[in-house]
Amino acid sequence: MTLSIKICGLKTLPTLNAALDGGASHVGFIFFPKSPRNVAPTDAAALREAARGRAQAVAVTVDADDATLDAIVSAMSPDMLQLHGHETPERVKEIRARFGLPVAKALSVRTSDDLVPARLYADIADHLLLDAKPPVGADLPGGNGVTFDWTILRDTALPLPYFLSGGLHPGNVAEAIRIARPAGIDVSSGVESVPGTKSIGLVHAFLSAARAAAKA
Ligand SMILES: O=C(O)c1ccccc1NCC(=O)[C@H](O)[C@H](O)COP(=O)(O)O
């Protein structure tokens, strides 16, 4: 199985290079001012250039308006947009048409009921990103380091390939892959030493655990 591996919330060249050298297929940049992983579009542009030809650059936004998306897309030319807010199917359709870019729609999951809306995005998005529902009172819609019960994915046929996300780290990623058999996996806080600061050692450990599990 070819597993896509996305390291999200990158902010520096050394950690980006760790992700690229370790074999990440996707690198994610967060455009959400409240996040400790937020990057300015100009900084993301430089990182994106370093990743060009080696990994897909993903711009992660949350209920962004057209002007915000225009600024991000024109600054850094992402390969993919990840919509991590409450974007409706109509809004996702609009964004995909406006930019002509593949879109991953994030869904917040705690129980199998949370997978039901996936069908609404079937012909509209290109991928789903299944993230754990944020804890009550959390400031961020993602990057919270929380898992959900992966076994619910065994009994549910989803209409699109999906990235499994939420609380993954080097110690649990193999089990997550074994249980869910996702098309891709995504990690952020599980490869950080403190929120917003990626650890090169953890990035390498995560990538090698994920690649080994994908071969098993
Ligand atoms: O990571 C953030 O700070 C963030 C902020 C706002 C929207 C999305 C965000 N992250 C999106 C991601 O794709 C994360 O990798 C995903 O939520 C998993 O995070 P984690 O549980 O920390 O691995």
PDBQT file of the ligand as one rigid body, heavy atoms in Angstrom, charges set to zero:
ROOT
HETATM    1  O1  LIG A 301      -2.536  22.454  14.012  1.00  0.00    +0.000 OA
HETATM    2  C1  LIG A 301      -3.125  23.534  14.170  1.00  0.00    +0.000 C 
HETATM    3  O2  LIG A 301      -2.706  24.408  14.960  1.00  0.00    +0.000 OA
HETATM    4  C2  LIG A 301      -4.389  23.808  13.419  1.00  0.00    +0.000 A 
HETATM    5  C3  LIG A 301      -5.053  24.994  13.643  1.00  0.00    +0.000 A 
HETATM    6  C4  LIG A 301      -6.209  25.277  12.962  1.00  0.00    +0.000 A 
HETATM    7  C5  LIG A 301      -6.723  24.379  12.038  1.00  0.00    +0.000 A 
HETATM    8  C6  LIG A 301      -6.070  23.182  11.791  1.00  0.00    +0.000 A 
HETATM    9  C7  LIG A 301      -4.902  22.874  12.480  1.00  0.00    +0.000 A 
HETATM   10  N1  LIG A 301      -4.259  21.676  12.251  1.00  0.00    +0.000 N 
HETATM   11  C8  LIG A 301      -4.661  20.829  11.179  1.00  0.00    +0.000 C 
HETATM   12  C9  LIG A 301      -3.996  19.538  11.013  1.00  0.00    +0.000 C 
HETATM   13  O3  LIG A 301      -4.029  19.010   9.901  1.00  0.00    +0.000 OA
HETATM   14  C10 LIG A 301      -3.387  18.782  12.171  1.00  0.00    +0.000 C 
HETATM   15  O4  LIG A 301      -2.309  18.053  11.695  1.00  0.00    +0.000 OA
HETATM   16  C11 LIG A 301      -4.456  17.840  12.713  1.00  0.00    +0.000 C 
HETATM   17  O5  LIG A 301      -5.446  18.588  13.357  1.00  0.00    +0.000 OA
HETATM   18  C12 LIG A 301      -3.862  16.831  13.723  1.00  0.00    +0.000 C 
HETATM   19  O6  LIG A 301      -3.261  17.477  14.779  1.00  0.00    +0.000 OA
HETATM   20  P1  LIG A 301      -2.616  16.615  15.956  1.00  0.00    +0.000 P 
HETATM   21  O7  LIG A 301      -3.721  15.958  16.704  1.00  0.00    +0.000 OA
HETATM   22  O8  LIG A 301      -1.894  17.604  16.790  1.00  0.00    +0.000 OA
HETATM   23  O9  LIG A 301      -1.678  15.635  15.325  1.00  0.00    +0.000 OA
ENDROOT
TORSDOF 0
